[in-house]
Amino acid sequence: MRASGKRAAAIGLSLLLCSSPAYPRVIDGVVAVVNEEPVTFSEVREAVAQGMGVPVGDADALLREEHDSRTVLRWIEDLVESVLVRKELEKEGQAITKAEIDRAVESVRTANKLDEKQFADLLAKDGTTLAAYRRRLQWQMERGAIVRARKYKEVTVTDVELREYYRKNMERFLKGGQVRLETLFFPIPADAAGEQAAKIRNAAQQASEAVRSGRTFDEAYGIARATVPDAKLLGGDFVPESDLLPEVQREIRRLRTGETSAAFFAESGAYIVRVDARRGGTPEEFSKVRESLGEELTDRRSEKAYADILSDLKKSASIDVRL
């Protein structure tokens, strides 16, 4: 993948009408070309809005103010990968159709007992649109389709494997136990404007990436405070797991002792947590966690399988990133 060092804010400043047969639509600034398929600034902007849970206008402001091209490249990379997968499925005659996406959207809407207006209003509250939601569903369906087509046996989980996975992760399923956490917290005020909230969310994502790359919580906290002065680094003694926010409880159940979460969001703001220690509690029965563990182990294997598929696709692809 090739990218120049030009500032990301320069992307898409002019509207271009491409006359080449390969681009039969108005292009608002091409940021990448993948096997002759263009990726536009608008698509990047919509992906950022969807990922950050902010309106498109606020995502546009974030991108145009971003001075670090690596941040923008991460968003472009996701879109490049989605194009590679979609084109491969089309070549194999397994493309996800509009009708399949329609059915998936309808299933979600009816399962939540919402009419069309209520569903659209709920999406708008989360800073997204029905069109953006459909694109996210399409990406998820395409990802699942290519993994099933290429790596089905590798992601299939047997009962023996599931029981062994439960045994190794039993500490995560202790009822009535206590936990000691280290937490990075990014408060998002209830009256925060869309762009302000987006900047806080972006700072949380960057802090999460810093920790994953080997930075300490103290170092990530120092970086974050440059953007979010109200960010907090919290530690302390053991607390009952049941006293924690539901979102925090859900996240730490995914973590072994010593592991750190990605950034996640609750009503009060963004969090990154590390489980330092656990004590007490009794394990839940295997039968009660079997289904969720099966989904988790399948997802973990699918992640690896998908990464392997992408690696193979990129080796034979023509990818030109234009920053």
Order of alpha helices (4+ residues) and beta strands (2+ residues): beta-beta-beta-beta-alpha-alpha-alpha-alpha-alpha-alpha-alpha-beta-beta-alpha-alpha-beta-beta-alpha-beta-beta-beta-alpha-beta
